[in-house]
């Protein structure tokens, strides 16, 4: 209860009164509530940050898990003399192509026969067998009389009961049910390779007398009856050097390239786009002396060849253009985890991975782009077997010479991701050299994903660098003048005005930067650079001229208002520079500065780092300015007064006392501004070309991690490699921010301890 005296003066209650005790009790309650509330809030923030970190980690970790094989079934059959085996996409129907001219479809899990096929070749003696690309399902037989027969597997999927899937296997004959004569001389076809795609079928065969014959057949179906068709043939022959013994022959899926391997380890690379005029591009030694080539297979897409060697190593080769625009084969990468000779290679049908079986029965799982060995472990007791991957690469079936069938489930979700593919240069197919590339999607089914985070990280650093290059000098210098030299009245106008700039939505700034500022900068590039160089000079000249004015005139401007004189100077420099831009461009750059830059080897894009630096610097300035100004203004007055009393000038006091005392706050301002620049999304998304390139050129764009996440996350398939790599990019941003803030706090505390005694 508050007591009042006659003169209406307030008198505090006695310390031991009931009123005072109630107030103290209520104050203690409020103190505890505030303490616990602040503590709970702080712990909640830490918990949320830790939760975000572990969630990102939870999504990212599956990227780096290896492959896992699980035996689904193992049984014995009477199937023997198998040359090839296939497995359908549902892992429930398999096909074995036998060397006696028959084929059998059977249930993969039980071995139960679904369809026996006898081809109409009873009067033919088989001398060779061949299989085309797995995605086409093409197979063929070569005969003693120089002819060949081709067929392909097909599956008809029906749902007779609505939900139960029924698969009906069948065989089709793209060239009819008759053999096609390949060698006009009628020599036995000892080696055969074939491909059939888009009504074109090409055979390449090695004859018993060591010739290589090529025949291309184009099927033209009747418009009225598709079952009726005609065949147009083209054929040629390749003459090999004497004593050349070919051991392997392979056609690519596009039927444009032919690879021959001889017993000395040489690879003969032919261009057969013109089927009647094959062209030998290169003959290269594929293995060192004492090592032989045991297996040759195409990687999916038909660009690279996988060479299995007798020492257990597997090499990837593909054509590369030289400086004269000529192709030559290059050994791009090797896998040397297996030691026994490689006897079989099964490429995946949709990714750049493959499985390899060696003579000791070891099975290796690899991915070429990631240069990653996912596993190598014992698989079979014998290497006398054929094997095949399912189209989805989640099933593997093998058939041994004695009829043993083994069906596996494969868990290998993200083989295309590794430290190498994320952060190091990767030599991608059809590229001239190893590069850092981010390209997450393509319309091509044989696309090689390119998930390098290096250009995105580089773009993030580039954006932050140019933004800080603009923001730090302006913000800190402006904060120094505002806090120390400016009059209180003017400060009360300037400080809130700059701080309210921070409320501007970055999406609006990005919109203005991309659609308004970028064209202006492109059209007035000389004027923009004139402002950047002329404005500092004019400010210095204005300050010098101010000191030369009569004392009476200078005293008419109140102390702390001198900066107002610079406002018309800045506006005038801007107007004059932009009005002179066209004239300068005509004098110095023949009327087109962007084209001049391109001609001298400096690439120019309209939405470039200069635009981003200007706009993002504008967005970061309020943060750095506000914190820096508060830090400087908060320096105790007795320090500045004492310094001035001892004879120091205001400038000496500022540089030797105020800045040192405020250095922890200034450093914090810079680091917070840097964090803002690193994490900025909308400005870099809308004001750059979003091209993931690694070039520090200020006239080119870039793609930042944050912008990349915003662009691609809506289109990423959940739980795919692309999806998880985007989360990895978020984790990289999270960790970078955490590390920067930690370092900043350590440095700030050291600065505080060092200069706290001032």
Phi, psi and omega per residue, in radians:
X1 nan 2.183 3.140
X2 -1.529 2.261 3.128
X3 -1.651 2.591 3.127
X4 -2.120 2.451 3.093
X5 -1.655 -3.137 -3.091
X6 -1.135 -0.570 -3.122
X7 -1.593 0.339 3.046
X8 1.052 0.611 3.063
X9 -1.679 2.444 -3.124
X10 -1.376 2.341 3.132
X11 -2.088 2.177 3.127
X12 -1.188 2.545 3.122
X13 -1.173 2.773 3.113
X14 -1.111 2.550 -3.092
X15 -1.004 -0.555 -3.096
X16 -1.706 0.208 3.137
X17 -1.366 2.869 -3.131
X18 -1.133 -0.639 3.137
X19 -1.110 -0.786 3.134
X20 -1.111 -0.685 3.141
X21 -1.140 -0.707 3.114
X22 -1.110 -0.708 3.125
X23 -1.119 -0.759 3.126
X24 -1.120 -0.692 3.119
X25 -1.120 -0.770 3.129
X26 -1.144 -0.646 3.088
X27 -1.113 -0.732 3.106
X28 -1.090 -0.699 3.101
X29 -1.084 -0.794 3.130
X30 -1.122 -0.680 3.101
X31 -1.082 -0.758 3.141
X32 -1.150 -0.754 3.118
X33 -1.065 -0.756 3.122
X34 -1.126 -0.758 -3.125
X35 -1.098 -0.824 -3.130
X36 -1.214 -0.607 3.113
X37 -1.140 -0.808 3.104
X38 -1.111 -0.755 3.118
X39 -1.085 -0.748 3.117
X40 -1.113 -0.725 3.111
X41 -1.091 -0.758 3.122
X42 -1.107 -0.768 3.123
X43 -1.132 -0.655 3.129
X44 -1.114 -0.709 3.111
X45 -1.102 -0.804 3.124
X46 -1.081 -0.741 3.137
X47 -1.094 -0.740 3.132
X48 -1.100 -0.735 3.131
X49 -1.119 -0.786 3.115
X50 -1.099 -0.693 3.136
X51 -1.118 -0.736 3.091
X52 -1.067 -0.764 -3.134
X53 -1.049 -0.842 -3.091
X54 -1.236 -0.516 3.070
X55 -1.185 -0.789 3.077
X56 -1.030 -0.751 3.134
X57 -1.106 -0.677 3.136
X58 -1.074 -0.698 3.139
X59 -1.296 -0.570 -3.017
X60 -1.455 -0.622 -3.004
X61 -0.960 -0.672 3.135
X62 -1.007 -0.349 3.125
X63 -1.055 -0.548 -2.988
X64 -1.841 0.229 3.056
X65 -1.413 2.567 3.130
X66 -1.420 -3.077 3.120
X67 -1.420 2.705 3.133
X68 -2.375 2.244 3.121
X69 -1.903 2.343 3.126
X70 -2.260 2.121 -3.135
X71 -1.208 2.122 -3.119
X72 -1.614 -0.725 3.101
X73 -2.750 2.694 -3.124
X74 -2.576 2.128 -3.090
X75 -2.682 2.964 -3.103
X76 -1.947 2.415 3.113
X77 -2.276 3.132 3.089
X78 -1.712 0.088 -3.111
X79 -1.276 2.143 3.132
X80 -2.405 3.059 -3.136
X81 1.031 0.561 -3.135
X82 -1.388 2.310 3.081
X83 -1.709 -0.617 -3.136
X84 -2.504 2.701 3.035
X85 -2.434 2.543 3.104
X86 -2.295 2.860 3.126
X87 -2.416 2.323 -3.095
X88 -1.345 3.071 -3.016
X89 -1.215 -0.340 3.121
X90 -1.641 0.010 3.105
X91 1.083 0.494 -3.115
X92 -2.158 -0.197 3.101
X93 -2.250 2.298 -3.136
X94 -2.152 2.764 3.097
X95 -2.263 2.314 3.010
X96 -2.025 2.237 3.107
X97 -1.792 2.099 -2.985
X98 -1.771 2.761 -3.114
X99 -1.340 -0.101 3.141
X100 -1.696 0.199 3.097
X101 1.524 0.394 3.094
X102 -2.226 2.907 3.074
X103 -2.525 2.695 -3.118
X104 -2.447 2.231 2.947
X105 -1.625 2.337 -3.128
X106 -2.528 2.769 3.090
X107 -1.209 2.156 -3.012
X108 -1.133 -0.556 -3.060
X109 -1.466 -0.440 -3.067
X110 -2.083 -0.354 -3.080
X111 1.486 0.036 -3.124
X112 -1.154 2.264 -3.107
X113 -1.202 2.291 3.099
X114 -1.843 -0.571 3.133
X115 -2.825 2.211 3.008
X116 -1.749 2.323 -3.095
X117 -2.096 2.215 2.993
X118 -2.023 2.082 -3.066
X119 -1.409 2.641 -3.098
X120 -1.340 1.107 -3.100
X121 -2.343 0.608 -3.015
X122 -1.078 -0.523 -3.092
X123 -1.611 0.178 -3.098
X124 -1.887 2.552 3.045
X125 -1.827 2.089 -3.067
X126 -1.319 2.268 3.118
X127 -2.023 -0.268 -3.139
X128 -2.832 2.782 3.057
X129 -2.291 2.784 -3.121
X130 -2.690 2.691 3.066
X131 -2.301 2.393 3.069
X132 -1.441 -2.879 3.112
X133 -1.057 2.486 -3.057
X134 -1.048 -0.558 -3.104
X135 -1.208 -0.350 -3.129
X136 -1.627 -0.428 -3.138
X137 1.200 0.485 -3.080
X138 -1.613 2.421 3.067
X139 -2.403 2.807 3.127
X140 -2.722 2.769 3.056
X141 -2.078 2.445 2.975
X142 -1.851 2.519 -3.000
X143 -2.070 2.905 -3.109
X144 -1.145 -0.433 -3.103
X145 -1.578 0.186 3.097
X146 1.503 0.119 3.113
X147 -1.764 3.005 -3.133
X148 -2.549 2.717 -3.106
X149 -2.272 2.378 -3.055
X150 -2.204 2.512 3.084
X151 -2.643 2.872 3.072
X152 -2.450 2.607 3.117
X153 -1.436 2.674 3.092
X154 -2.647 2.651 3.136
X155 -2.255 2.253 3.033
X156 -1.795 2.132 -3.093
X157 -1.833 2.186 3.106
X158 -2.263 2.848 3.095
X159 -2.270 1.342 -3.046
X160 -1.127 -0.529 -3.126
X161 -1.811 0.199 3.098
X162 1.624 -0.757 -3.088
X163 -2.119 -0.404 -3.110
X164 -1.486 2.165 -3.119
X165 -1.450 2.346 3.075
X166 -2.183 2.210 -3.102
X167 -1.899 2.187 3.129
X168 -1.940 1.896 3.135
X169 -1.398 2.665 3.108
X170 -2.775 2.918 3.136
X171 -2.145 2.405 3.113
X172 -2.113 2.750 -3.116
X173 -2.115 1.676 -3.066
X174 -1.108 -0.433 3.133
X175 -1.961 0.315 -3.096
X176 1.592 3.040 -3.067
X177 -1.636 0.392 3.092
X178 -2.011 2.646 3.082
X179 -1.261 2.644 -3.137
X180 -1.920 2.303 -3.137
X181 -1.308 2.108 -3.104
X182 -1.719 -0.840 -3.132
X183 -1.771 2.012 -3.134
X184 -1.118 -0.342 3.131
X185 -1.493 -0.116 3.065
X186 1.294 0.390 3.116
X187 -1.375 2.613 3.106
X188 -1.051 2.462 3.094
X189 -1.581 1.774 -3.077
X190 -1.409 -0.521 3.057
X191 -2.311 2.455 -3.079
X192 -2.439 2.427 2.981
X193 -2.380 2.474 -3.129
X194 -2.586 2.684 3.032
X195 -2.480 2.522 3.111
X196 -2.432 2.120 -3.061
X197 -2.780 2.331 3.107
X198 0.948 0.895 3.069
X199 1.115 0.249 3.053
X200 -2.135 2.276 3.135
X201 -2.172 2.319 -3.136
X202 -2.209 2.330 3.059
X203 -1.939 2.447 2.957
X204 -2.312 2.228 -3.029
X205 -2.463 2.627 3.013
X206 -1.824 2.225 -3.096
X207 -1.597 2.966 -3.103
X208 -1.131 -0.424 3.112
X209 -1.696 0.426 2.983
X210 1.144 0.641 2.974
X211 -1.858 2.722 3.058
X212 -1.966 2.054 -3.128
X213 -1.959 2.498 -3.121
X214 -2.232 2.331 3.059
X215 -2.378 2.249 3.093
X216 -1.994 2.286 -3.082
X217 -2.181 2.205 3.094
X218 -1.869 2.217 -3.136
X219 -1.680 2.233 3.086
X220 -2.089 1.889 -3.106
X221 -1.369 2.636 3.107
X222 -1.235 2.440 3.136
X223 -1.154 -0.605 -3.097
X224 -1.464 -0.623 -3.103
X225 -2.385 1.781 -3.090
X226 -1.057 -0.365 3.127
X227 -1.292 -0.304 3.067
X228 -1.647 2.324 -3.099
X229 -2.662 2.832 3.059
X230 -2.109 2.745 -3.111
X231 -2.094 2.279 3.026
X232 -1.911 2.261 -3.006
X233 -2.030 2.517 2.969
X234 -2.322 2.408 -3.105
X235 -2.498 2.713 3.099
X236 -2.736 3.110 -3.112
X237 -2.457 2.431 3.090
X238 -1.838 2.185 3.112
X239 -1.600 2.131 -3.122
X240 -1.667 2.694 3.051
X241 -1.053 2.709 3.140
X242 -1.059 2.588 3.099
X243 1.116 0.423 3.053
X244 -1.650 2.031 -3.108
X245 -1.867 1.861 -3.106
X246 -1.390 2.279 3.137
X247 -1.901 -0.422 3.134
X248 -2.489 2.542 3.104
X249 -2.466 2.329 -3.085
X250 -2.518 2.321 2.994
X251 -1.779 2.522 3.058
X252 -1.422 2.876 -3.035
X253 -1.134 -0.492 3.121
X254 -1.483 -0.048 3.075
X255 1.048 0.677 3.128
X256 -2.019 -0.308 -3.072
X257 -2.292 2.553 3.134
X258 -2.295 2.327 3.123
X259 -2.084 2.267 3.056
X260 -2.080 2.481 3.083
X261 -2.166 2.266 3.115
X262 -1.798 3.056 -3.045
X263 -1.277 -0.125 3.087
X264 -1.665 0.044 3.094
X265 1.546 0.235 3.108
X266 -1.550 2.487 3.062
X267 -1.874 2.151 3.120
X268 -1.773 2.068 -3.037
X269 -1.904 2.014 -3.079
X270 -2.007 2.502 2.952
X271 -1.715 2.067 -3.094
X272 -2.115 0.538 3.075
X273 -1.028 -0.700 2.976
X274 -1.626 1.792 -2.992
X275 -1.086 -0.454 -3.124
X276 -1.529 -0.098 -3.110
X277 -2.464 1.255 3.117
X278 -1.096 2.510 -3.082
X279 -2.149 2.119 3.080
X280 -1.330 1.962 -3.130
X281 -1.464 -0.732 -3.054
X282 -2.804 2.549 2.941
X283 -2.141 2.035 -2.998
X284 -2.283 2.513 3.073
X285 -1.303 2.041 -3.038
X286 -1.537 -0.371 -3.101
X287 -2.434 2.720 3.084
X288 -1.242 2.939 3.133
X289 -1.075 2.448 -3.123
X290 1.548 -0.100 3.126
X291 -2.084 2.433 3.141
X292 -2.047 2.788 3.079
X293 -1.556 2.146 -3.077
X294 -1.825 -0.403 -3.086
X295 -2.565 2.542 3.083
X296 -2.444 2.129 3.131
X297 -2.468 2.654 3.034
X298 -1.502 2.410 2.927
X299 -1.280 2.700 -3.115
X300 -0.954 2.432 -3.062
X301 1.776 -0.397 3.065
X302 1.321 0.282 3.124
X303 -1.655 -0.791 -3.098
X304 -1.723 2.623 2.972
X305 -1.984 2.496 3.085
X306 -1.836 2.123 -3.075
X307 -1.898 1.936 3.061
X308 -1.526 2.367 -3.024
X309 -2.003 2.869 -3.127
X310 -1.255 -0.297 3.098
X311 -1.621 0.150 3.090
X312 1.579 -0.088 -3.134
X313 -1.486 2.601 3.086
X314 -2.136 2.191 -3.115
X315 -1.932 2.493 3.021
X316 -1.864 2.173 3.110
X317 -2.084 2.485 2.925
X318 -2.664 2.778 -3.100
X319 -1.216 2.453 3.130
X320 -2.280 2.458 3.089
X321 -1.418 2.408 3.023
X322 -1.621 -3.057 -3.078
X323 -1.155 -0.340 3.102
X324 -1.661 0.206 3.089
X325 1.202 0.466 3.069
X326 -1.820 2.546 -3.130
X327 -1.520 2.529 2.972
X328 -2.595 2.601 -3.129
X329 -1.306 2.425 -3.140
X330 -2.325 2.347 3.045
X331 -1.391 1.801 -2.969
X332 -1.434 -0.818 -3.108
X333 -2.685 2.805 -3.096
X334 -2.365 2.695 3.069
X335 -2.219 2.070 -3.011
X336 -2.124 0.539 -3.087
X337 -1.411 -0.345 3.104
X338 -1.743 2.677 -3.016
X339 -1.984 -0.507 -3.131
X340 -1.496 2.794 3.137
X341 -0.976 2.424 3.134
X342 -1.398 2.205 -3.089
X343 -1.925 -0.322 -3.130
X344 -2.696 2.441 3.072
X345 -2.263 2.247 3.113
X346 -2.077 1.800 3.113
X347 -1.292 2.603 2.991
X348 -1.247 2.675 -3.063
X349 -1.565 -0.307 -3.073
X350 -2.174 -0.109 -3.133
X351 -2.351 2.984 -3.103
X352 -1.585 0.681 3.093
X353 -1.919 2.961 3.112
X354 -2.786 2.827 3.043
X355 -2.016 2.543 -3.123
X356 -2.330 2.336 3.103
X357 -1.969 2.272 3.114
X358 -1.842 3.080 -3.015
X359 -1.179 -0.384 3.109
X360 -1.475 -0.023 -3.137
X361 1.598 0.076 3.109
X362 -1.344 2.421 3.112
X363 -1.994 2.238 3.110
X364 -1.997 2.468 3.089
X365 -2.001 2.178 -3.010
X366 -2.338 2.815 2.943
X367 -2.376 2.269 -2.985
X368 -1.328 -0.888 -3.069
X369 -1.042 -0.774 3.135
X370 -1.333 -0.155 -3.061
X371 0.843 0.945 -2.971
X372 -2.190 2.280 2.996
X373 -1.736 1.935 -3.047
X374 -1.448 -0.558 3.079
X375 -2.980 2.668 2.951
X376 -2.455 2.074 -3.098
X377 -2.673 2.800 3.126
X378 -1.072 2.426 -3.092
X379 -2.203 -0.869 -3.122
X380 -2.247 2.725 3.065
X381 -1.432 -0.255 -3.138
X382 -2.358 2.605 3.107
X383 -1.679 -0.024 3.119
X384 -1.424 1.328 -3.030
X385 -2.695 2.804 2.984
X386 -2.056 2.633 -3.117
X387 -2.535 2.840 -3.132
X388 -2.691 2.533 3.035
X389 -1.627 2.605 3.024
X390 -1.309 2.798 -3.123
X391 -1.002 -0.529 3.129
X392 -1.549 0.025 3.108
X393 1.048 0.438 3.093
X394 -1.948 0.147 3.094
X395 -2.520 2.561 3.136
X396 -2.387 2.281 3.083
X397 -2.173 2.475 3.098
X398 -2.338 2.612 -3.135
X399 -2.344 2.026 -3.115
X400 -1.459 2.963 -3.089
X401 -1.133 -0.464 3.135
X402 -1.612 0.187 3.062
X403 1.616 0.152 3.124
X404 -1.360 2.248 -3.123
X405 -1.961 2.332 3.101
X406 -2.280 2.164 3.141
X407 -2.017 2.226 -3.090
X408 -2.102 2.596 2.881
X409 -1.672 2.331 -3.125
X410 -1.961 2.216 3.034
X411 -1.917 1.775 -3.055
X412 -2.614 1.288 -2.945
X413 -1.364 -0.620 -2.995
X414 -2.325 1.063 -3.132
X415 -1.283 -0.306 -3.037
X416 -1.468 0.124 -3.124
X417 -2.030 2.275 3.063
X418 -2.720 2.943 3.070
X419 -1.010 -0.667 -3.128
X420 -1.101 -0.833 -3.086
X421 -1.255 -0.404 -3.104
X422 -1.494 -0.654 -2.929
X423 -2.183 -0.241 -3.104
X424 -1.932 2.916 3.085
X425 -1.197 2.399 -3.127
X426 -2.151 2.388 3.090
X427 -1.597 1.781 -3.126
X428 -1.513 2.734 3.113
X429 -1.041 2.465 3.106
X430 1.207 0.219 3.055
X431 -1.802 2.640 -3.063
X432 -1.354 -0.363 -3.081
X433 -2.829 2.931 3.070
X434 -1.113 2.457 -3.069
X435 -2.519 2.845 2.922
X436 -1.654 2.042 -3.096
X437 -2.423 2.354 2.915
X438 -1.968 2.011 3.091
X439 -2.667 1.737 -2.901
X440 -1.593 -0.156 -3.073
X441 -2.602 2.797 3.135
X442 -2.858 2.756 3.093
X443 -1.448 -0.142 -3.083
X444 -1.511 2.415 -3.138
X445 -1.304 -0.342 3.124
X446 -1.774 0.464 -3.095
X447 -1.139 2.477 3.096
X448 -1.804 1.829 -3.085
X449 -1.005 2.458 -3.116
X450 -2.172 1.760 -2.995
X451 -1.993 0.774 3.127
X452 -1.367 2.129 3.092
X453 -1.473 -0.145 -3.086
X454 -1.078 -0.847 3.126
X455 -1.135 -0.510 3.111
X456 -1.260 -0.719 3.084
X457 -1.137 -0.713 3.080
X458 -1.051 -0.752 3.114
X459 -1.094 -0.658 3.098
X460 -1.116 -0.784 3.123
X461 -1.142 -0.693 3.137
X462 -1.099 -0.768 3.125
X463 -1.096 -0.791 -3.134
X464 -1.125 -0.664 -3.111
X465 -1.092 -0.894 -3.093
X466 -1.215 -0.588 3.082
X467 -1.139 -0.778 3.135
X468 -1.217 -0.526 3.102
X469 -1.094 -0.592 3.093
X470 -1.452 -0.759 -2.950
X471 -1.361 -0.748 -2.992
X472 -1.080 -0.909 -3.137
X473 -1.072 -0.794 -3.102
X474 -1.142 -0.795 -3.068
X475 -1.185 -0.805 -3.075
X476 -1.235 -0.798 3.121
X477 -1.102 -0.713 3.088
X478 -1.114 -0.686 3.119
X479 -1.163 -0.672 3.120
X480 -1.079 -0.835 -3.113
X481 -1.165 -0.726 -3.101
X482 -1.121 -0.751 -3.044
X483 -1.385 -0.511 -2.942
X484 -1.969 -0.595 -3.032
X485 -1.923 -0.427 -3.028
X486 -1.343 2.604 3.116
X487 -1.219 2.637 -3.141
X488 -0.992 -0.678 -3.128
X489 -1.112 -0.807 3.140
X490 -1.197 -0.631 3.108
X491 -1.079 -0.659 -3.137
X492 -1.166 -0.285 3.080
X493 -1.659 -0.798 -3.030
X494 -1.210 -0.831 -3.036
X495 -1.072 -0.897 3.103
X496 -1.087 -0.587 3.138
X497 -1.095 -0.778 3.135
X498 -1.227 -0.687 -3.120
X499 -1.150 -0.591 3.139
X500 -1.220 -0.331 3.063
X501 -1.080 -0.459 -3.122
X502 -1.181 -0.330 3.138
X503 -1.386 -0.144 3.135
X504 -1.154 2.216 3.115
X505 -1.091 2.332 -3.123
X506 -1.154 -0.448 3.104
X507 -1.150 -0.576 3.081
X508 -1.217 -0.736 3.104
X509 -1.085 -0.754 3.109
X510 -1.110 -0.698 3.106
X511 -1.076 -0.825 3.124
X512 -1.137 -0.668 -3.134
X513 -1.124 -0.778 -3.073
X514 -1.299 -0.678 -3.013
X515 -1.771 -0.330 -3.099
X516 -2.030 -0.953 -3.039
X517 -1.260 -0.740 -3.083
X518 -1.014 -0.819 3.076
X519 -1.102 -0.639 3.121
X520 -1.117 -0.768 3.126
X521 -1.095 -0.727 -3.138
X522 -1.117 -0.731 -3.090
X523 -1.340 -0.389 -3.080
X524 -2.246 0.768 -3.068
X525 -1.062 -0.781 3.085
X526 -1.061 -0.651 3.122
X527 -1.155 -0.668 3.116
X528 -1.089 -0.802 3.137
X529 -1.226 -0.506 3.056
X530 -1.100 -0.735 3.100
X531 -1.064 -0.776 -3.086
X532 -1.100 -0.572 -3.096
X533 -1.674 -0.645 -3.052
X534 -1.365 -0.643 -3.056
X535 -1.026 -0.835 3.087
X536 -1.041 -0.675 3.132
X537 -1.119 -0.748 -3.131
X538 -1.168 -0.620 3.101
X539 -1.131 -0.754 3.114
X540 -1.126 -0.757 3.118
X541 -1.117 -0.659 3.109
X542 -1.127 -0.737 3.106
X543 -1.111 -0.702 3.118
X544 -1.148 -0.744 3.131
X545 -1.135 -0.575 3.116
X546 -1.086 -0.670 -3.138
X547 -1.225 -0.340 -3.104
X548 -1.609 -0.121 3.120
X549 -1.239 2.714 3.092
X550 -1.027 2.565 -3.088
X551 -1.031 -0.701 -3.104
X552 -1.087 -0.654 -3.141
X553 -1.232 -0.707 -3.132
X554 -1.162 -0.581 -3.100
X555 -1.269 -0.217 3.084
X556 -1.255 -0.369 3.074
X557 -1.578 2.102 -3.132
X558 -1.051 2.643 3.097
X559 -1.041 2.372 3.119
X560 1.583 -0.119 3.126
X561 -1.829 0.123 -3.087
X562 -1.064 -0.544 -3.087
X563 -1.092 -0.426 -3.140
X564 -1.084 -0.444 3.130
X565 -1.120 -0.513 -3.076
X566 -1.315 -0.323 -3.098
X567 -1.035 -0.925 3.109
X568 -1.122 -0.529 3.112
X569 -1.127 -0.793 3.128
X570 -1.078 -0.793 3.139
X571 -1.100 -0.747 -3.122
X572 -1.116 -0.767 3.122
X573 -1.071 -0.722 3.131
X574 -1.094 -0.784 -3.116
X575 -1.147 -0.812 -3.106
X576 -1.140 -0.770 -3.115
X577 -1.084 -0.783 -3.120
X578 -1.223 -0.604 3.115
X579 -1.241 -0.481 3.125
X580 -1.561 -0.042 -3.035
X581 -1.043 -0.828 -3.115
X582 -1.093 -0.690 3.129
X583 -1.149 -0.793 3.107
X584 -1.078 -0.705 -3.141
X585 -1.130 -0.642 3.121
X586 -1.232 -0.711 -3.130
X587 -1.215 -0.784 -2.948
X588 -1.699 -0.513 -2.987
X589 -2.256 0.412 3.081
X590 0.997 0.568 3.032
X591 1.458 0.022 -3.112
X592 -2.637 1.556 -3.100
X593 -1.169 -0.731 3.081
X594 -1.014 -0.731 3.113
X595 -1.176 -0.648 3.082
X596 -1.056 -0.733 3.126
X597 -1.103 -0.733 3.120
X598 -1.111 -0.653 -3.118
X599 -1.204 -0.544 3.138
X600 -1.570 0.145 3.049
X601 1.636 0.192 3.086
X602 -1.866 1.878 -3.102
X603 -1.158 2.463 -3.134
X604 -2.218 2.213 2.997
X605 -2.065 2.565 -3.122
X606 -1.080 -0.825 3.104
X607 -1.631 1.755 -2.973
X608 -2.284 -3.065 -3.081
X609 -1.191 -0.487 3.110
X610 -1.092 -0.787 3.126
X611 -1.125 -0.767 3.140
X612 -1.115 -0.721 3.139
X613 -1.081 -0.728 3.139
X614 -1.154 -0.825 -3.040
X615 -1.334 -0.749 -3.132
X616 -1.256 -0.538 3.004
X617 -1.093 -0.700 3.074
X618 -1.065 -0.626 -3.132
X619 -1.307 -0.521 -3.074
X620 -1.525 -0.435 -3.082
X621 -0.929 -0.823 -3.103
X622 -1.021 -0.663 -3.134
X623 -1.127 -0.898 -3.107
X624 -1.158 -0.732 -3.118
X625 -1.069 -0.845 -3.047
X626 -1.095 -0.819 -3.107
X627 -1.195 -0.733 3.137
X628 -1.119 -0.767 -3.121
X629 -1.103 -0.725 3.100
X630 -1.113 -0.701 -3.131
X631 -1.133 -0.736 -3.132
X632 -1.260 -0.758 -3.121
X633 -1.160 -0.437 -3.122
X634 -1.465 -0.009 3.076
X635 -1.120 2.255 -3.100
X636 -0.919 2.397 -3.096
X637 -1.145 -0.507 -3.105
X638 -1.144 -0.429 3.100
X639 -1.227 -0.815 -3.130
X640 -1.218 -0.712 3.127
X641 -1.119 -0.728 3.116
X642 -1.113 -0.711 3.121
X643 -1.113 -0.781 3.124
X644 -1.141 -0.634 -3.141
X645 -1.164 -0.495 3.135
X646 -1.451 0.024 3.041
X647 1.839 0.024 3.130
X648 -1.291 2.583 3.056
X649 -1.356 2.849 3.087
X650 -0.991 -0.668 3.139
X651 -1.185 -0.734 3.086
X652 -1.098 -0.697 3.100
X653 -1.098 -0.724 3.135
X654 -1.097 -0.865 -3.029
X655 -1.311 -0.549 -3.005
X656 -1.831 -0.220 -3.127
X657 -2.153 -1.016 -3.003
X658 -1.164 -0.856 -3.102
X659 -1.119 -0.683 3.123
X660 -1.141 -0.736 3.140
X661 -1.177 -0.636 -3.111
X662 -1.549 0.017 -3.051
X663 -1.008 -0.659 3.080
X664 -1.041 -0.752 3.122
X665 -1.175 -0.678 3.122
X666 -1.134 -0.748 3.123
X667 -1.098 -0.737 3.096
X668 -1.063 -0.694 3.125
X669 -1.075 -0.771 3.140
X670 -1.119 -0.744 -3.104
X671 -1.209 -0.658 3.081
X672 -1.154 -0.698 3.068
X673 -1.107 -0.680 3.097
X674 -1.119 -0.745 3.093
X675 -1.063 -0.684 3.093
X676 -1.109 -0.739 -3.127
X677 -1.180 -0.706 -3.131
X678 -1.127 -0.683 -3.083
X679 -1.575 -0.010 -3.102
X680 -1.116 2.394 -3.056
X681 -2.030 -1.015 -2.925
X682 -1.179 -0.633 -3.130
X683 -1.163 -0.850 -3.128
X684 -1.222 -0.421 3.110
X685 -1.260 -0.675 -3.016
X686 -1.718 -0.332 -3.032
X687 -1.834 0.021 3.098
X688 -2.136 2.946 3.083
X689 -1.339 -0.082 -3.118
X690 0.957 0.674 3.090
X691 -1.736 2.087 -3.085
X692 -1.361 1.331 -3.140
X693 -2.016 2.757 3.133
X694 -1.952 1.577 3.133
X695 -2.657 2.178 -3.089
X696 -1.417 0.086 3.121
X697 -0.958 2.191 -3.104
X698 -1.223 -0.280 -3.116
X699 -1.647 0.085 3.097
X700 -2.007 2.740 3.122
X701 -1.487 -2.887 -3.117
X702 -2.911 3.137 2.995
X703 -2.332 2.189 -3.127
X704 -1.626 2.809 3.138
X705 -1.022 -0.814 -3.087
X706 -1.128 -0.764 3.124
X707 -1.134 -0.652 3.124
X708 -1.108 -0.716 3.101
X709 -1.096 -0.775 -3.120
X710 -1.116 -0.634 -3.093
X711 -1.316 -0.764 -2.923
X712 -1.757 -0.341 -3.108
X713 -1.047 -0.706 3.132
X714 -1.091 -0.399 -3.081
X715 -1.776 -0.064 -3.081
X716 -1.392 2.377 3.067
X717 -1.229 2.278 -3.091
X718 -1.038 2.321 3.099
X719 1.266 0.089 3.076
X720 -1.372 2.992 3.102
X721 -1.081 -0.716 3.114
X722 -1.039 -0.808 -3.136
X723 -1.040 -0.810 -3.087
X724 -1.261 -0.560 3.090
X725 -1.169 -0.618 3.056
X726 -1.114 -0.669 3.046
X727 -1.161 -0.596 3.071
X728 -1.120 -0.678 3.067
X729 -1.066 -0.711 3.085
X730 -1.119 -0.668 3.112
X731 -1.156 -0.657 3.090
X732 -1.089 -0.779 3.077
X733 -1.066 -0.750 -3.141
X734 -1.058 -0.838 -3.114
X735 -1.172 -0.680 3.119
X736 -1.083 -0.756 3.114
X737 -1.116 -0.736 -3.140
X738 -1.099 -0.792 -3.129
X739 -1.131 -0.789 3.132
X740 -1.058 -0.773 -3.135
X741 -1.164 -0.641 3.115
X742 -1.140 -0.825 3.106
X743 -1.072 -0.728 -3.140
X744 -1.079 -0.718 -3.139
X745 -1.169 -0.701 3.114
X746 -1.094 -0.822 -3.141
X747 -1.126 -0.699 -3.131
X748 -1.097 -0.746 3.129
X749 -1.128 -0.661 3.113
X750 -1.180 -0.695 3.084
X751 -1.124 -0.711 3.133
X752 -1.104 -0.765 -3.142
X753 -1.154 -0.601 -3.065
X754 -1.271 -0.703 -3.028
X755 -1.878 0.154 3.130
X756 -1.217 -0.343 -3.107
X757 -1.441 -0.103 3.141
X758 -1.176 nan nan
